[in-house]
Amino acid sequence: MTYRVLLESTAIAETIDSLFSFLEENLPNVRSFKGCLNVTVLFEGETNQMMFDEEWETKEDHQAYLAFIESNGVLANLAAFLKGPPTISYYKKIVI
């Protein structure tokens, strides 16, 4: 059973272009991290709402990734593009 992780946030309007460049540079690192199966970024241009739709093998794998990017400064760099911290929700993927 895998986990779907949804991260929702609002980007700072003036930083959108820089944010997209940052994501283009850093998303390959997320996708290659142990346990990451997929990452999709969704963006709503009128409100600058952004959602990361991720699939991970385990919740612990995602939390290990968050700890890793917190320790190396990537999380702080990402936070500079956002109005506030993202909300993170974990869902077990159930096959019915």
Secondary structure in CASP SS format (residue, H / E / C, confidence):
PFRMAT SS
TARGET T0000
AUTHOR 0000-0000-0000
METHOD secondary structure of the structure
MODEL  1
M C 1.00
T C 1.00
Y E 1.00
R E 1.00
V E 1.00
L E 1.00
L E 1.00
E E 1.00
S E 1.00
T E 1.00
A E 1.00
I C 1.00
A H 1.00
E H 1.00
T H 1.00
I H 1.00
D H 1.00
S H 1.00
L H 1.00
F H 1.00
S H 1.00
F H 1.00
L H 1.00
E H 1.00
E H 1.00
N H 1.00
L H 1.00
P H 1.00
N H 1.00
V H 1.00
R H 1.00
S C 1.00
F C 1.00
K C 1.00
G C 1.00
C E 1.00
L E 1.00
N E 1.00
V E 1.00
T E 1.00
V E 1.00
L E 1.00
F E 1.00
E E 1.00
G C 1.00
E C 1.00
T C 1.00
N C 1.00
Q E 1.00
M E 1.00
M E 1.00
F E 1.00
D E 1.00
E E 1.00
E E 1.00
W E 1.00
E C 1.00
T C 1.00
K H 1.00
E H 1.00
D H 1.00
H H 1.00
Q H 1.00
A H 1.00
Y H 1.00
L H 1.00
A H 1.00
F H 1.00
I H 1.00
E H 1.00
S H 1.00
N C 1.00
G C 1.00
V H 1.00
L H 1.00
A H 1.00
N H 1.00
L H 1.00
A H 1.00
A C 1.00
F C 1.00
L E 1.00
K C 1.00
G C 1.00
P C 1.00
P C 1.00
T E 1.00
I E 1.00
S E 1.00
Y E 1.00
Y E 1.00
K E 1.00
K C 1.00
I C 1.00
V C 1.00
I C 1.00
END
